[in-house]
Amino acid sequence: MYHIISYIINFLLPDNEHLAGEIGYTDDEKEFDKFCVIIRPSGFFDKENYGKISSLPKLPLQKIKEIAGHTSTSLSNQARNDGGTEILFGTPDIKQKNGKIFVNADIIASSFFLLSRYEEWLCSDVFDEHSRFEGKKSLQYRANFLHRPLVDEYAVLLRKWLKLIGFKVNEAKEEIKKIYLTHDIDFLEYHRHLRGFVGGMLRGNNVFKSLQSIKNDPAYTFDFLVEQDNKVENAKKIYFVKAAKKTKKFDYPQYNLNGNDFQNLAKFLQKNDCKIGLHSSYNAFSNPQDIEKEQNKISKAISEKVTSHRTHYLRILPPNQSEFYTKAGIVDDFTLGFADVAGFRLGTCRPVHWINPQMLEIENITLHPLTIMECSLSNENYMNLNFETAFEVCKNLINQVKKHNGELVLLWHSTSVTSESGYQRELYEKIIEDLKVLTKKT
Protein backbone atom coordinates (compact mmCIF):
# COMPACT_ATOMS: atom_id res chain seq x y z
CA MET A 1 0.00 0.00 0.00
CA TYR A 2 2.89 2.34 0.77
CA HIS A 3 4.05 2.39 -2.86
CA ILE A 4 0.57 3.44 -4.00
CA ILE A 5 0.43 6.32 -1.51
CA SER A 6 3.96 7.36 -2.42
CA TYR A 7 3.12 7.32 -6.13
CA ILE A 8 0.00 9.47 -5.63
CA ILE A 9 1.86 12.03 -3.50
CA ASN A 10 4.59 12.31 -6.11
CA PHE A 11 1.98 12.61 -8.85
CA LEU A 12 0.42 15.51 -6.96
CA LEU A 13 3.78 17.26 -6.87
CA PRO A 14 4.85 17.62 -10.51
CA ASP A 15 8.30 19.25 -10.66
CA ASN A 16 8.27 19.27 -6.84
CA GLU A 17 8.87 15.60 -6.06
CA HIS A 18 11.71 16.64 -3.75
CA LEU A 19 9.03 17.90 -1.34
CA ALA A 20 7.19 14.57 -1.18
CA GLY A 21 8.83 13.77 2.15
CA GLU A 22 7.09 16.79 3.69
CA ILE A 23 3.66 15.26 3.00
CA GLY A 24 2.27 12.77 5.51
CA TYR A 25 -0.77 10.58 5.00
CA THR A 26 -1.48 9.62 8.57
CA ASP A 27 -3.78 10.05 11.54
CA ASP A 28 -1.14 8.97 14.02
CA GLU A 29 -0.20 11.95 16.19
CA LYS A 30 3.17 10.35 16.94
CA GLU A 31 4.10 10.82 13.27
CA PHE A 32 3.01 14.43 12.91
CA ASP A 33 6.49 15.78 13.71
CA LYS A 34 7.88 14.11 10.59
CA PHE A 35 5.74 16.13 8.19
CA CYS A 36 4.70 19.70 7.39
CA VAL A 37 1.45 18.91 5.56
CA ILE A 38 -0.58 16.14 7.19
CA ILE A 39 -3.41 14.65 5.15
CA ARG A 40 -5.69 12.60 7.37
CA PRO A 41 -6.95 9.30 5.90
CA SER A 42 -10.72 9.09 5.54
CA GLY A 43 -10.89 5.31 6.01
CA PHE A 44 -11.34 4.63 2.30
CA PHE A 45 -8.39 2.20 2.23
CA ASP A 46 -9.41 0.35 5.40
CA LYS A 47 -9.95 -3.36 4.82
CA GLU A 48 -13.55 -3.25 6.02
CA ASN A 49 -14.39 -0.55 3.44
CA TYR A 50 -12.14 -1.00 0.42
CA GLY A 51 -13.59 -2.76 -2.61
CA LYS A 52 -17.20 -2.51 -1.45
CA ILE A 53 -20.01 -0.58 -3.12
CA SER A 54 -20.53 1.23 0.17
CA SER A 55 -17.08 2.83 -0.29
CA LEU A 56 -18.22 4.87 -3.30
CA PRO A 57 -18.52 8.65 -2.77
CA LYS A 58 -21.90 10.01 -1.78
CA LEU A 59 -23.50 12.95 -3.59
CA PRO A 60 -23.59 15.87 -3.20
CA LEU A 61 -19.84 16.21 -2.79
CA GLN A 62 -18.39 18.66 -0.31
CA LYS A 63 -15.99 21.39 -1.38
CA ILE A 64 -12.71 22.28 0.26
CA LYS A 65 -12.90 25.20 2.70
CA GLU A 66 -10.46 28.01 3.37
CA ILE A 67 -7.63 27.43 5.79
CA ALA A 68 -8.65 28.91 9.11
CA GLY A 69 -7.06 32.33 9.59
CA HIS A 70 -5.84 32.60 6.00
CA THR A 71 -8.94 33.26 3.94
CA SER A 72 -7.21 35.97 1.94
CA THR A 73 -4.19 33.94 0.91
CA SER A 74 -5.35 30.36 0.68
CA LEU A 75 -6.00 28.74 -2.66
CA SER A 76 -9.25 27.42 -1.23
CA ASN A 77 -10.70 30.93 -1.23
CA GLN A 78 -9.57 31.41 -4.81
CA ALA A 79 -11.00 28.04 -5.80
CA ARG A 80 -14.35 28.85 -4.21
CA ASN A 81 -14.58 31.94 -6.41
CA ASP A 82 -14.25 29.56 -9.37
CA GLY A 83 -16.94 27.23 -8.06
CA GLY A 84 -14.90 25.25 -5.55
CA THR A 85 -12.80 22.11 -5.48
CA GLU A 86 -14.76 18.96 -4.72
CA ILE A 87 -13.47 16.20 -2.49
CA LEU A 88 -14.64 12.62 -2.80
CA PHE A 89 -13.62 11.48 0.68
CA GLY A 90 -13.00 13.06 4.05
CA THR A 91 -14.26 16.41 5.26
CA PRO A 92 -13.41 19.83 3.81
CA ASP A 93 -11.70 21.25 6.89
CA ILE A 94 -8.12 22.50 6.62
CA LYS A 95 -6.24 24.07 9.53
CA GLN A 96 -2.84 25.61 10.10
CA LYS A 97 -1.29 24.92 13.50
CA ASN A 98 2.27 25.16 14.83
CA GLY A 99 3.72 25.72 11.39
CA LYS A 100 1.94 22.72 9.92
CA ILE A 101 -1.15 22.31 7.78
CA PHE A 102 -3.69 19.64 8.71
CA VAL A 103 -5.96 18.51 5.86
CA ASN A 104 -9.09 16.50 6.54
CA ALA A 105 -9.92 16.50 2.84
CA ASP A 106 -8.61 13.11 1.70
CA ILE A 107 -7.10 14.16 -1.61
CA ILE A 108 -5.01 10.96 -1.67
CA ALA A 109 -8.02 8.63 -1.72
CA SER A 110 -9.89 11.04 -4.01
CA SER A 111 -7.00 11.03 -6.49
CA PHE A 112 -6.64 7.25 -6.30
CA PHE A 113 -10.37 6.78 -6.97
CA LEU A 114 -10.14 8.70 -10.25
CA LEU A 115 -6.70 7.64 -11.46
CA SER A 116 -7.37 3.93 -10.87
CA ARG A 117 -10.88 3.83 -12.39
CA TYR A 118 -12.07 2.46 -9.06
CA GLU A 119 -15.73 3.09 -9.86
CA GLU A 120 -15.40 1.23 -13.17
CA TRP A 121 -13.85 -1.73 -11.35
CA LEU A 122 -16.70 -1.97 -8.82
CA CYS A 123 -19.78 -1.04 -10.83
CA SER A 124 -20.84 -3.61 -13.41
CA ASP A 125 -24.30 -2.20 -14.13
CA VAL A 126 -23.41 1.01 -15.96
CA PHE A 127 -21.97 -0.34 -19.20
CA ASP A 128 -23.38 0.41 -22.64
CA GLU A 129 -24.06 -1.99 -25.51
CA HIS A 130 -20.33 -2.10 -26.30
CA SER A 131 -19.34 -2.99 -22.70
CA ARG A 132 -17.98 0.52 -22.13
CA PHE A 133 -18.40 2.39 -18.89
CA GLU A 134 -20.88 5.18 -19.63
CA GLY A 135 -19.48 8.65 -19.06
CA LYS A 136 -22.88 10.13 -18.26
CA LYS A 137 -23.31 7.65 -15.42
CA SER A 138 -19.86 8.26 -13.97
CA LEU A 139 -19.29 10.16 -10.75
CA GLN A 140 -17.30 12.73 -12.74
CA TYR A 141 -20.36 13.58 -14.84
CA ARG A 142 -22.99 13.24 -12.11
CA ALA A 143 -21.02 15.51 -9.79
CA ASN A 144 -20.41 17.98 -12.64
CA PHE A 145 -16.62 18.05 -12.68
CA LEU A 146 -15.85 15.95 -15.78
CA HIS A 147 -14.88 19.14 -17.62
CA ARG A 148 -12.20 19.85 -14.99
CA PRO A 149 -9.19 17.66 -14.12
CA LEU A 150 -9.92 17.40 -10.41
CA VAL A 151 -6.70 15.55 -9.52
CA ASP A 152 -4.69 18.36 -11.11
CA GLU A 153 -6.63 20.84 -9.00
CA TYR A 154 -5.54 18.89 -5.91
CA ALA A 155 -1.97 19.31 -7.14
CA VAL A 156 -2.47 23.07 -7.25
CA LEU A 157 -3.91 23.03 -3.73
CA LEU A 158 -0.98 21.01 -2.40
CA ARG A 159 1.53 23.45 -3.88
CA LYS A 160 -0.32 26.36 -2.28
CA TRP A 161 -0.33 24.69 1.12
CA LEU A 162 3.41 24.12 0.92
CA LYS A 163 4.00 27.74 -0.08
CA LEU A 164 1.82 28.94 2.77
CA ILE A 165 4.16 27.39 5.34
CA GLY A 166 7.28 28.72 3.69
CA PHE A 167 8.48 26.21 1.12
CA LYS A 168 9.83 27.33 -2.23
CA VAL A 169 7.67 25.63 -4.81
CA ASN A 170 8.16 25.27 -8.55
CA GLU A 171 4.98 26.53 -10.19
CA ALA A 172 3.57 24.79 -13.24
CA LYS A 173 3.72 26.77 -16.44
CA GLU A 174 0.40 27.71 -17.96
CA GLU A 175 1.07 26.10 -21.30
CA ILE A 176 0.32 22.81 -23.00
CA LYS A 177 3.26 20.57 -22.22
CA LYS A 178 2.73 18.14 -25.08
CA ILE A 179 0.24 17.71 -27.92
CA TYR A 180 -0.75 14.37 -29.41
CA LEU A 181 -2.70 14.56 -32.67
CA THR A 182 -4.03 11.06 -33.13
CA HIS A 183 -6.13 9.38 -35.80
CA ASP A 184 -7.82 5.98 -35.89
CA ILE A 185 -7.80 4.29 -39.29
CA ASP A 186 -11.03 2.31 -39.24
CA PHE A 187 -11.32 2.50 -43.04
CA LEU A 188 -8.42 2.65 -45.45
CA GLU A 189 -10.76 3.15 -48.40
CA TYR A 190 -14.45 2.83 -49.25
CA HIS A 191 -14.64 1.55 -52.84
CA ARG A 192 -11.53 -0.53 -53.56
CA HIS A 193 -13.04 -3.84 -52.41
CA LEU A 194 -16.05 -5.73 -53.77
CA ARG A 195 -18.65 -4.82 -51.15
CA GLY A 196 -17.61 -1.17 -51.08
CA PHE A 197 -17.51 -1.01 -54.87
CA VAL A 198 -21.04 -2.40 -55.27
CA GLY A 199 -22.37 -0.21 -52.46
CA GLY A 200 -20.81 2.86 -54.02
CA MET A 201 -22.32 1.99 -57.41
CA LEU A 202 -25.78 1.66 -55.86
CA ARG A 203 -25.38 5.06 -54.20
CA GLY A 204 -24.31 6.64 -57.49
CA ASN A 205 -20.72 7.37 -56.48
CA ASN A 206 -17.91 7.53 -59.00
CA VAL A 207 -16.25 4.38 -57.76
CA PHE A 208 -14.04 3.93 -60.84
CA LYS A 209 -11.89 6.87 -59.80
CA SER A 210 -11.17 5.03 -56.55
CA LEU A 211 -10.06 1.97 -58.50
CA GLN A 212 -7.61 4.08 -60.48
CA SER A 213 -5.92 5.42 -57.33
CA ILE A 214 -6.61 5.14 -53.62
CA LYS A 215 -5.99 8.86 -53.35
CA ASN A 216 -9.22 9.39 -55.29
CA ASP A 217 -11.20 7.39 -52.73
CA PRO A 218 -13.26 9.61 -50.39
CA ALA A 219 -11.94 7.73 -47.32
CA TYR A 220 -8.34 8.63 -48.17
CA THR A 221 -7.93 11.83 -46.14
CA PHE A 222 -4.35 11.34 -45.03
CA ASP A 223 -2.84 14.09 -47.16
CA PHE A 224 -5.21 16.55 -45.50
CA LEU A 225 -4.57 15.25 -41.97
CA VAL A 226 -0.79 15.28 -42.32
CA GLU A 227 -0.88 18.79 -43.78
CA GLN A 228 -3.01 20.03 -40.88
CA ASP A 229 -1.00 18.29 -38.18
CA ASN A 230 2.30 19.60 -39.52
CA LYS A 231 1.08 23.12 -38.75
CA VAL A 232 1.39 22.48 -34.99
CA GLU A 233 4.99 22.78 -33.86
CA ASN A 234 6.42 19.77 -32.03
CA ALA A 235 3.08 17.92 -32.00
CA LYS A 236 3.32 14.13 -31.78
CA LYS A 237 1.33 12.42 -34.54
CA ILE A 238 0.04 8.87 -34.16
CA TYR A 239 -2.10 6.82 -36.54
CA PHE A 240 -3.72 3.77 -34.95
CA VAL A 241 -4.03 0.84 -37.34
CA LYS A 242 -6.25 -2.23 -37.20
CA ALA A 243 -4.46 -5.55 -37.49
CA ALA A 244 -7.16 -8.18 -36.87
CA LYS A 245 -9.25 -10.14 -39.31
CA LYS A 246 -12.98 -9.42 -39.34
CA THR A 247 -14.52 -11.53 -36.59
CA LYS A 248 -17.31 -9.20 -35.44
CA LYS A 249 -19.44 -6.78 -37.44
CA PHE A 250 -17.86 -3.88 -35.57
CA ASP A 251 -14.43 -4.95 -36.81
CA TYR A 252 -15.53 -4.55 -40.43
CA PRO A 253 -13.85 -3.71 -42.73
CA GLN A 254 -10.40 -5.23 -42.45
CA TYR A 255 -7.56 -4.11 -44.69
CA ASN A 256 -4.48 -5.89 -45.94
CA LEU A 257 -1.43 -4.74 -44.00
CA ASN A 258 0.85 -6.32 -46.61
CA GLY A 259 -0.98 -4.84 -49.60
CA ASN A 260 0.34 -1.90 -51.61
CA ASP A 261 -2.33 0.52 -50.36
CA PHE A 262 -1.39 0.17 -46.71
CA GLN A 263 2.33 -0.21 -47.31
CA ASN A 264 2.42 3.01 -49.34
CA LEU A 265 0.42 4.81 -46.65
CA ALA A 266 2.74 3.55 -43.91
CA LYS A 267 5.78 4.85 -45.81
CA PHE A 268 4.04 8.20 -46.35
CA LEU A 269 3.22 8.52 -42.65
CA GLN A 270 6.69 7.52 -41.51
CA LYS A 271 8.24 9.97 -43.96
CA ASN A 272 6.18 12.71 -42.30
CA ASP A 273 7.32 11.78 -38.80
CA CYS A 274 4.05 10.07 -37.90
CA LYS A 275 4.08 7.13 -35.53
CA ILE A 276 1.98 4.03 -36.15
CA GLY A 277 0.15 2.46 -33.22
CA LEU A 278 -2.05 -0.58 -32.69
CA HIS A 279 -5.82 -0.15 -32.86
CA SER A 280 -6.75 -3.37 -31.08
CA SER A 281 -9.92 -4.95 -32.37
CA TYR A 282 -13.47 -4.92 -31.05
CA ASN A 283 -13.22 -8.68 -30.69
CA ALA A 284 -10.06 -8.44 -28.59
CA PHE A 285 -12.09 -7.04 -25.71
CA SER A 286 -13.77 -10.43 -25.35
CA ASN A 287 -10.64 -12.34 -26.37
CA PRO A 288 -7.80 -10.25 -24.90
CA GLN A 289 -5.20 -12.90 -25.64
CA ASP A 290 -5.50 -11.76 -29.27
CA ILE A 291 -4.01 -8.34 -28.47
CA GLU A 292 -0.50 -9.75 -28.54
CA LYS A 293 -1.15 -11.44 -31.89
CA GLU A 294 -2.42 -8.16 -33.34
CA GLN A 295 0.59 -6.26 -31.98
CA ASN A 296 2.97 -8.77 -33.56
CA LYS A 297 1.12 -8.55 -36.87
CA ILE A 298 1.28 -4.76 -37.17
CA SER A 299 4.88 -4.67 -35.95
CA LYS A 300 5.86 -7.16 -38.63
CA ALA A 301 3.98 -5.26 -41.32
CA ILE A 302 5.85 -1.99 -40.67
CA SER A 303 9.16 -3.60 -39.59
CA GLU A 304 9.06 -1.67 -36.33
CA LYS A 305 7.97 -2.64 -32.84
CA VAL A 306 4.64 -1.02 -32.05
CA THR A 307 4.24 0.09 -28.43
CA SER A 308 1.45 2.70 -28.67
CA HIS A 309 -2.14 1.57 -28.44
CA ARG A 310 -5.80 2.54 -28.53
CA THR A 311 -8.73 0.15 -28.44
CA HIS A 312 -11.38 0.09 -31.16
CA TYR A 313 -14.61 1.77 -29.95
CA LEU A 314 -12.62 2.80 -26.83
CA ARG A 315 -13.33 -0.68 -25.43
CA ILE A 316 -10.55 -0.57 -22.85
CA LEU A 317 -10.16 -3.64 -20.64
CA PRO A 318 -11.20 -3.32 -16.99
CA PRO A 319 -8.64 -1.70 -14.66
CA ASN A 320 -7.67 -5.08 -13.18
CA GLN A 321 -6.74 -6.68 -16.54
CA SER A 322 -3.72 -4.74 -17.72
CA GLU A 323 -1.60 -7.87 -18.13
CA PHE A 324 -2.93 -8.45 -21.65
CA TYR A 325 -1.50 -5.10 -22.73
CA THR A 326 1.83 -5.47 -20.95
CA LYS A 327 2.26 -8.95 -22.44
CA ALA A 328 1.75 -7.42 -25.88
CA GLY A 329 4.51 -4.89 -25.23
CA ILE A 330 2.16 -1.92 -24.97
CA VAL A 331 3.96 0.98 -23.26
CA ASP A 332 1.69 3.95 -24.04
CA ASP A 333 -2.11 3.83 -24.19
CA PHE A 334 -4.31 6.61 -25.60
CA THR A 335 -7.78 5.16 -24.95
CA LEU A 336 -8.88 6.68 -21.66
CA GLY A 337 -11.71 9.02 -22.50
CA PHE A 338 -15.45 8.39 -22.37
CA ALA A 339 -17.12 7.77 -25.71
CA ASP A 340 -20.39 9.50 -24.90
CA VAL A 341 -19.08 12.72 -23.37
CA ALA A 342 -15.80 14.61 -23.60
CA GLY A 343 -13.79 15.40 -20.50
CA PHE A 344 -11.24 14.10 -18.01
CA ARG A 345 -12.13 10.46 -17.34
CA LEU A 346 -9.09 9.93 -15.10
CA GLY A 347 -9.40 13.29 -13.36
CA THR A 348 -6.12 14.45 -14.91
CA CYS A 349 -4.70 15.81 -18.14
CA ARG A 350 -1.23 14.49 -17.32
CA PRO A 351 0.22 11.07 -18.19
CA VAL A 352 -0.19 8.58 -15.38
CA HIS A 353 0.73 4.95 -14.84
CA TRP A 354 -2.02 2.35 -14.97
CA ILE A 355 -3.11 1.61 -11.39
CA ASN A 356 -4.73 -1.76 -10.71
CA PRO A 357 -7.31 -1.17 -7.92
CA GLN A 358 -7.84 -4.87 -7.28
CA MET A 359 -4.19 -5.80 -6.78
CA LEU A 360 -3.13 -2.32 -5.61
CA GLU A 361 -0.29 -2.38 -8.10
CA ILE A 362 1.21 0.19 -10.43
CA GLU A 363 1.56 -1.25 -13.93
CA ASN A 364 4.22 -0.44 -16.49
CA ILE A 365 1.84 1.27 -18.90
CA THR A 366 1.59 5.03 -19.27
CA LEU A 367 -1.96 6.26 -19.81
CA HIS A 368 -2.28 9.40 -21.89
CA PRO A 369 -5.81 10.66 -21.10
CA LEU A 370 -7.91 11.28 -24.21
CA THR A 371 -9.10 14.89 -24.07
CA ILE A 372 -11.44 15.08 -27.07
CA MET A 373 -12.82 12.53 -29.52
CA GLU A 374 -14.72 14.15 -32.35
CA CYS A 375 -17.49 11.51 -32.32
CA SER A 376 -18.35 12.41 -28.74
CA LEU A 377 -19.22 15.93 -29.81
CA SER A 378 -21.44 15.31 -32.82
CA ASN A 379 -22.92 11.83 -32.46
CA GLU A 380 -26.64 12.13 -31.85
CA ASN A 381 -26.43 9.39 -29.20
CA TYR A 382 -23.63 11.21 -27.39
CA MET A 383 -23.36 15.00 -26.88
CA ASN A 384 -25.08 15.91 -30.17
CA LEU A 385 -23.62 19.43 -30.32
CA ASN A 386 -23.77 21.93 -33.16
CA PHE A 387 -20.55 23.37 -34.56
CA GLU A 388 -20.42 26.50 -32.38
CA THR A 389 -21.10 24.65 -29.13
CA ALA A 390 -18.67 21.86 -30.02
CA PHE A 391 -15.93 24.41 -30.63
CA GLU A 392 -16.61 26.09 -27.28
CA VAL A 393 -16.43 22.73 -25.49
CA CYS A 394 -13.10 22.01 -27.21
CA LYS A 395 -11.72 25.45 -26.29
CA ASN A 396 -12.68 25.03 -22.64
CA LEU A 397 -11.06 21.59 -22.39
CA ILE A 398 -7.93 22.81 -24.15
CA ASN A 399 -7.74 25.76 -21.74
CA GLN A 400 -7.91 23.35 -18.80
CA VAL A 401 -4.99 21.39 -20.23
CA LYS A 402 -3.04 24.62 -20.69
CA LYS A 403 -3.87 25.77 -17.16
CA HIS A 404 -2.46 22.58 -15.64
CA ASN A 405 0.54 22.18 -17.94
CA GLY A 406 -0.87 18.90 -19.21
CA GLU A 407 -0.96 16.82 -22.34
CA LEU A 408 -3.57 17.45 -25.00
CA VAL A 409 -4.69 14.28 -26.78
CA LEU A 410 -7.06 14.71 -29.72
CA LEU A 411 -8.72 11.91 -31.69
CA TRP A 412 -10.09 12.60 -35.15
CA HIS A 413 -10.89 9.47 -37.18
CA SER A 414 -9.50 9.58 -40.70
CA THR A 415 -13.01 9.23 -42.14
CA SER A 416 -14.46 12.03 -40.01
CA VAL A 417 -12.90 14.68 -42.25
CA THR A 418 -14.40 13.54 -45.56
CA SER A 419 -16.67 15.85 -47.52
CA GLU A 420 -19.68 13.93 -46.14
CA SER A 421 -18.72 14.00 -42.47
CA GLY A 422 -20.61 17.05 -41.24
CA TYR A 423 -18.67 19.82 -39.51
CA GLN A 424 -15.76 17.73 -38.25
CA ARG A 425 -13.33 18.73 -41.02
CA GLU A 426 -13.97 22.43 -40.42
CA LEU A 427 -13.83 21.97 -36.65
CA TYR A 428 -10.46 20.23 -36.87
CA GLU A 429 -9.06 22.99 -39.06
CA LYS A 430 -10.26 25.60 -36.58
CA ILE A 431 -8.73 23.78 -33.60
CA ILE A 432 -5.45 23.31 -35.47
CA GLU A 433 -5.31 27.04 -36.19
CA ASP A 434 -5.76 27.78 -32.48
CA LEU A 435 -3.09 25.27 -31.52
CA LYS A 436 -0.78 26.71 -34.15
CA VAL A 437 -1.01 30.07 -32.38
CA LEU A 438 -0.67 28.53 -28.90
CA THR A 439 2.50 26.65 -29.79
CA LYS A 440 4.16 29.23 -32.01
CA LYS A 441 7.63 30.08 -30.77
CA THR A 442 8.23 33.73 -29.98
ChimeraX attribute file (.defattr): number of C-alpha atoms within 10 A of each C-alpha:
attribute: neighborCount
match mode: 1-to-1
recipient: residues
	/A:1	9
	/A:2	8
	/A:3	11
	/A:4	16
	/A:5	15
	/A:6	17
	/A:7	18
	/A:8	19
	/A:9	23
	/A:10	19
	/A:11	21
	/A:12	24
	/A:13	23
	/A:14	18
	/A:15	13
	/A:16	16
	/A:17	13
	/A:18	11
	/A:19	17
	/A:20	18
	/A:21	14
	/A:22	14
	/A:23	20
	/A:24	23
	/A:25	21
	/A:26	15
	/A:27	15
	/A:28	11
	/A:29	8
	/A:30	8
	/A:31	12
	/A:32	17
	/A:33	10
	/A:34	12
	/A:35	17
	/A:36	22
	/A:37	23
	/A:38	24
	/A:39	22
	/A:40	20
	/A:41	22
	/A:42	20
	/A:43	15
	/A:44	21
	/A:45	13
	/A:46	11
	/A:47	9
	/A:48	10
	/A:49	13
	/A:50	15
	/A:51	18
	/A:52	12
	/A:53	11
	/A:54	9
	/A:55	17
	/A:56	19
	/A:57	17
	/A:58	12
	/A:59	10
	/A:60	10
	/A:61	15
	/A:62	17
	/A:63	19
	/A:64	24
	/A:65	22
	/A:66	21
	/A:67	22
	/A:68	12
	/A:69	10
	/A:70	14
	/A:71	13
	/A:72	11
	/A:73	13
	/A:74	19
	/A:75	24
	/A:76	23
	/A:77	18
	/A:78	15
	/A:79	19
	/A:80	15
	/A:81	9
	/A:82	9
	/A:83	10
	/A:84	17
	/A:85	23
	/A:86	25
	/A:87	23
	/A:88	26
	/A:89	25
	/A:90	22
	/A:91	18
	/A:92	20
	/A:93	15
	/A:94	20
	/A:95	15
	/A:96	18
	/A:97	9
	/A:98	7
	/A:99	11
	/A:100	18
	/A:101	21
	/A:102	21
	/A:103	24
	/A:104	20
	/A:105	25
	/A:106	21
	/A:107	30
	/A:108	26
	/A:109	21
	/A:110	22
	/A:111	25
	/A:112	20
	/A:113	23
	/A:114	22
	/A:115	22
	/A:116	24
	/A:117	21
	/A:118	20
	/A:119	20
	/A:120	21
	/A:121	16
	/A:122	17
	/A:123	14
	/A:124	10
	/A:125	11
	/A:126	14
	/A:127	14
	/A:128	11
	/A:129	7
	/A:130	13
	/A:131	18
	/A:132	19
	/A:133	25
	/A:134	19
	/A:135	24
	/A:136	19
	/A:137	13
	/A:138	18
	/A:139	19
	/A:140	21
	/A:141	18
	/A:142	13
	/A:143	15
	/A:144	12
	/A:145	17
	/A:146	23
	/A:147	19
	/A:148	21
	/A:149	24
	/A:150	24
	/A:151	29
	/A:152	25
	/A:153	21
	/A:154	20
	/A:155	21
	/A:156	19
	/A:157	20
	/A:158	20
	/A:159	23
	/A:160	19
	/A:161	25
	/A:162	19
	/A:163	14
	/A:164	18
	/A:165	15
	/A:166	10
	/A:167	14
	/A:168	12
	/A:169	16
	/A:170	12
	/A:171	14
	/A:172	19
	/A:173	12
	/A:174	14
	/A:175	18
	/A:176	21
	/A:177	16
	/A:178	18
	/A:179	19
	/A:180	20
	/A:181	23
	/A:182	28
	/A:183	25
	/A:184	24
	/A:185	21
	/A:186	22
	/A:187	17
	/A:188	25
	/A:189	23
	/A:190	21
	/A:191	25
	/A:192	21
	/A:193	13
	/A:194	10
	/A:195	12
	/A:196	15
	/A:197	19
	/A:198	15
	/A:199	14
	/A:200	17
	/A:201	14
	/A:202	9
	/A:203	10
	/A:204	9
	/A:205	15
	/A:206	14
	/A:207	21
	/A:208	15
	/A:209	15
	/A:210	21
	/A:211	15
	/A:212	11
	/A:213	11
	/A:214	19
	/A:215	16
	/A:216	17
	/A:217	21
	/A:218	20
	/A:219	23
	/A:220	22
	/A:221	20
	/A:222	20
	/A:223	12
	/A:224	14
	/A:225	21
	/A:226	17
	/A:227	11
	/A:228	17
	/A:229	24
	/A:230	18
	/A:231	16
	/A:232	20
	/A:233	15
	/A:234	13
	/A:235	19
	/A:236	17
	/A:237	22
	/A:238	23
	/A:239	26
	/A:240	23
	/A:241	27
	/A:242	30
	/A:243	23
	/A:244	26
	/A:245	15
	/A:246	15
	/A:247	14
	/A:248	11
	/A:249	9
	/A:250	14
	/A:251	19
	/A:252	15
	/A:253	20
	/A:254	15
	/A:255	21
	/A:256	15
	/A:257	19
	/A:258	14
	/A:259	10
	/A:260	10
	/A:261	17
	/A:262	19
	/A:263	15
	/A:264	12
	/A:265	16
	/A:266	20
	/A:267	13
	/A:268	15
	/A:269	19
	/A:270	14
	/A:271	10
	/A:272	14
	/A:273	14
	/A:274	21
	/A:275	18
	/A:276	26
	/A:277	27
	/A:278	28
	/A:279	28
	/A:280	29
	/A:281	30
	/A:282	25
	/A:283	20
	/A:284	23
	/A:285	20
	/A:286	12
	/A:287	11
	/A:288	19
	/A:289	15
	/A:290	18
	/A:291	27
	/A:292	18
	/A:293	16
	/A:294	22
	/A:295	27
	/A:296	18
	/A:297	20
	/A:298	23
	/A:299	18
	/A:300	14
	/A:301	18
	/A:302	17
	/A:303	9
	/A:304	11
	/A:305	17
	/A:306	22
	/A:307	20
	/A:308	22
	/A:309	25
	/A:310	27
	/A:311	23
	/A:312	24
	/A:313	19
	/A:314	22
	/A:315	23
	/A:316	23
	/A:317	18
	/A:318	17
	/A:319	20
	/A:320	19
	/A:321	13
	/A:322	19
	/A:323	17
	/A:324	17
	/A:325	22
	/A:326	17
	/A:327	11
	/A:328	18
	/A:329	20
	/A:330	25
	/A:331	17
	/A:332	23
	/A:333	24
	/A:334	26
	/A:335	23
	/A:336	20
	/A:337	23
	/A:338	25
	/A:339	26
	/A:340	23
	/A:341	24
	/A:342	26
	/A:343	30
	/A:344	29
	/A:345	27
	/A:346	28
	/A:347	26
	/A:348	28
	/A:349	30
	/A:350	22
	/A:351	18
	/A:352	20
	/A:353	19
	/A:354	22
	/A:355	26
	/A:356	20
	/A:357	23
	/A:358	15
	/A:359	10
	/A:360	14
	/A:361	15
	/A:362	16
	/A:363	14
	/A:364	17
	/A:365	22
	/A:366	17
	/A:367	21
	/A:368	25
	/A:369	27
	/A:370	28
	/A:371	27
	/A:372	24
	/A:373	23
	/A:374	21
	/A:375	21
	/A:376	21
	/A:377	25
	/A:378	19
	/A:379	14
	/A:380	11
	/A:381	11
	/A:382	16
	/A:383	17
	/A:384	16
	/A:385	15
	/A:386	12
	/A:387	16
	/A:388	10
	/A:389	12
	/A:390	19
	/A:391	17
	/A:392	11
	/A:393	18
	/A:394	21
	/A:395	14
	/A:396	14
	/A:397	23
	/A:398	24
	/A:399	16
	/A:400	23
	/A:401	27
	/A:402	21
	/A:403	16
	/A:404	22
	/A:405	21
	/A:406	26
	/A:407	23
	/A:408	25
	/A:409	24
	/A:410	22
	/A:411	21
	/A:412	21
	/A:413	22
	/A:414	22
	/A:415	24
	/A:416	20
	/A:417	24
	/A:418	18
	/A:419	13
	/A:420	12
	/A:421	11
	/A:422	14
	/A:423	18
	/A:424	23
	/A:425	20
	/A:426	13
	/A:427	18
	/A:428	21
	/A:429	16
	/A:430	13
	/A:431	15
	/A:432	18
	/A:433	15
	/A:434	14
	/A:435	19
	/A:436	18
	/A:437	12
	/A:438	14
	/A:439	18
	/A:440	11
	/A:441	7
	/A:442	3
